Amino acid sequence: MPPQLLVLAAIGVGLYAGFRFAARAADKLRSSPAQPAGGHADAATAEPRDLGRLEWDDGAQVYRPRQAH
């Protein structure tokens, strides 16, 4: 058997094994419940919170919720 065919066969076997591994990993991810890294199950699907009026914080260079006076 020519060496080129052996190399092609080895590449084919590697690609097949990689595809099977990826397919199993995808099935595993689909079947497990989604849990974000922070441990809050509802954090990934929660709607954005209404923080009320925002004011500019010059020190941090960001907008922050207005403090209740």
Backbone as CSV, one residue per row, in Angstrom:
resi,resn,N_x,N_y,N_z,CA_x,CA_y,CA_z,C_x,C_y,C_z
1,MET,0.850,-1.164,0.000,0.000,0.000,0.000,0.906,1.240,0.000
2,PRO,0.645,2.201,-0.857,1.478,3.413,-0.921,1.336,4.245,0.352
3,PRO,2.392,4.929,0.743,2.359,5.716,1.982,1.315,6.841,1.946
4,GLN,1.030,7.358,0.752,0.036,8.427,0.674,-1.342,7.939,1.134
5,LEU,-1.680,6.709,0.774,-2.968,6.159,1.190,-3.011,5.936,2.697
6,LEU,-1.888,5.529,3.283,-1.844,5.353,4.738,-2.054,6.692,5.452
7,VAL,-1.423,7.742,4.927,-1.581,9.070,5.519,-3.028,9.533,5.375
8,LEU,-3.620,9.355,4.205,-5.016,9.740,4.008,-5.959,8.941,4.908
9,ALA,-5.675,7.656,5.063,-6.503,6.831,5.942,-6.381,7.305,7.388
10,ALA,-5.178,7.639,7.831,-4.979,8.129,9.199,-5.703,9.460,9.408
11,ILE,-5.646,10.336,8.422,-6.353,11.613,8.515,-7.861,11.380,8.585
12,GLY,-8.362,10.483,7.778,-9.788,10.172,7.782,-10.252,9.611,9.116
13,VAL,-9.466,8.703,9.685,-9.814,8.132,10.987,-9.797,9.227,12.054
14,GLY,-8.809,10.125,12.006,-8.735,11.219,12.972,-9.912,12.172,12.850
15,LEU,-10.290,12.498,11.619,-11.443,13.372,11.413,-12.734,12.719,11.905
16,TYR,-12.892,11.440,11.638,-14.078,10.724,12.095,-14.147,10.702,13.621
17,ALA,-13.015,10.414,14.267,-12.987,10.384,15.725,-13.274,11.770,16.304
18,GLY,-12.732,12.809,15.686,-12.995,14.169,16.150,-14.455,14.547,15.997
19,PHE,-15.067,14.158,14.898,-16.485,14.428,14.682,-17.341,13.724,15.728
20,ARG,-17.016,12.466,16.002,-17.778,11.712,17.009,-17.630,12.345,18.385
21,PHE,-16.420,12.776,18.720,-16.182,13.420,20.014,-16.992,14.713,20.122
22,ALA,-16.974,15.527,19.070,-17.703,16.790,19.073,-19.212,16.552,19.147
23,ALA,-19.700,15.537,18.459,-21.129,15.233,18.485,-21.560,14.798,19.882
24,ARG,-20.758,13.964,20.538,-21.093,13.537,21.898,-21.044,14.711,22.867
25,ALA,-20.055,15.585,22.710,-19.953,16.748,23.591,-21.153,17.676,23.398
26,ALA,-21.587,17.858,22.162,-22.752,18.699,21.893,-24.017,18.085,22.490
27,ASP,-24.180,16.776,22.381,-25.337,16.106,22.976,-25.319,16.254,24.498
28,LYS,-24.153,16.144,25.078,-24.019,16.273,26.526,-24.404,17.687,26.977
29,LEU,-23.969,18.697,26.227,-24.308,20.073,26.570,-25.798,20.341,26.408
30,ARG,-26.394,19.779,25.370,-27.824,19.987,25.153,-28.665,19.324,26.217
31,SER,-28.236,18.178,26.736,-29.049,17.442,27.702,-28.890,17.963,29.120
32,SER,-27.778,18.656,29.430,-27.591,19.162,30.783,-28.289,20.505,30.927
33,PRO,-28.822,20.770,32.129,-29.476,22.073,32.329,-28.440,23.186,32.305
34,ALA,-28.816,24.316,31.738,-27.894,25.450,31.634,-27.712,26.071,33.003
35,GLN,-26.465,26.164,33.467,-26.130,26.770,34.748,-24.967,27.716,34.529
36,PRO,-25.175,29.014,34.682,-24.063,29.952,34.505,-22.967,29.719,35.528
37,ALA,-21.772,30.232,35.240,-20.616,29.997,36.095,-20.801,30.592,37.476
38,GLY,-21.563,31.659,37.616,-21.754,32.300,38.910,-22.650,31.519,39.848
39,GLY,-23.350,30.517,39.362,-24.212,29.708,40.207,-25.637,30.220,40.303
40,HIS,-25.965,31.312,39.657,-27.324,31.831,39.673,-28.047,31.326,38.437
41,ALA,-28.990,30.435,38.646,-29.668,29.811,37.516,-30.505,30.806,36.730
42,ASP,-31.061,31.822,37.401,-31.927,32.751,36.700,-31.166,33.938,36.116
43,ALA,-29.885,34.063,36.371,-29.117,35.219,35.911,-29.000,35.257,34.382
44,ALA,-28.930,34.125,33.741,-28.735,34.098,32.290,-30.017,34.462,31.544
45,THR,-31.166,34.184,32.132,-32.419,34.406,31.432,-33.202,35.581,31.987
46,ALA,-32.708,36.221,33.026,-33.447,37.312,33.662,-33.492,38.542,32.764
47,GLU,-34.584,39.255,32.862,-34.733,40.505,32.139,-33.849,41.560,32.797
48,PRO,-33.417,42.566,32.048,-32.620,43.636,32.650,-33.439,44.374,33.710
49,ARG,-32.773,44.730,34.805,-33.450,45.444,35.880,-33.564,46.927,35.544
50,ASP,-34.623,47.545,36.005,-34.775,48.989,35.865,-34.107,49.625,37.073
51,LEU,-33.003,50.319,36.849,-32.253,50.936,37.936,-32.721,52.351,38.227
52,GLY,-33.724,52.806,37.538,-34.199,54.160,37.737,-33.304,55.145,37.000
53,ARG,-33.261,56.378,37.512,-32.450,57.409,36.878,-30.986,57.182,37.198
54,LEU,-30.143,57.429,36.211,-28.705,57.255,36.383,-28.030,58.615,36.450
55,GLU,-26.891,58.654,37.141,-26.088,59.873,37.176,-24.637,59.504,36.916
56,TRP,-23.893,60.433,36.354,-22.519,60.210,35.955,-21.603,60.253,37.172
57,ASP,-20.750,59.246,37.346,-19.747,59.197,38.408,-18.412,59.568,37.779
58,ASP,-17.927,60.803,38.068,-16.674,61.267,37.463,-15.473,60.434,37.892
59,GLY,-15.476,59.954,39.116,-14.329,59.186,39.606,-14.155,57.865,38.880
60,ALA,-15.249,57.173,38.648,-15.184,55.864,38.002,-15.425,55.941,36.499
61,GLN,-15.887,57.108,36.024,-16.182,57.301,34.605,-17.257,56.345,34.098
62,VAL,-18.305,56.154,34.926,-19.432,55.298,34.551,-20.723,55.937,35.061
63,TYR,-21.840,55.495,34.517,-23.133,55.890,35.039,-23.518,54.938,36.163
64,ARG,-24.055,55.499,37.247,-24.507,54.711,38.388,-25.938,55.114,38.727
65,PRO,-26.684,54.218,39.416,-28.036,54.603,39.838,-27.972,55.789,40.797
66,ARG,-28.947,56.683,40.666,-29.007,57.867,41.527,-29.289,57.422,42.955
67,GLN,-28.552,57.971,43.901,-28.731,57.649,45.305,-29.984,58.335,45.834
68,ALA,-30.735,57.633,46.689,-31.934,58.221,47.301,-31.475,59.261,48.313
69,HIS,-32.048,60.452,48.223,-31.626,61.528,49.131,-32.557,61.608,50.305
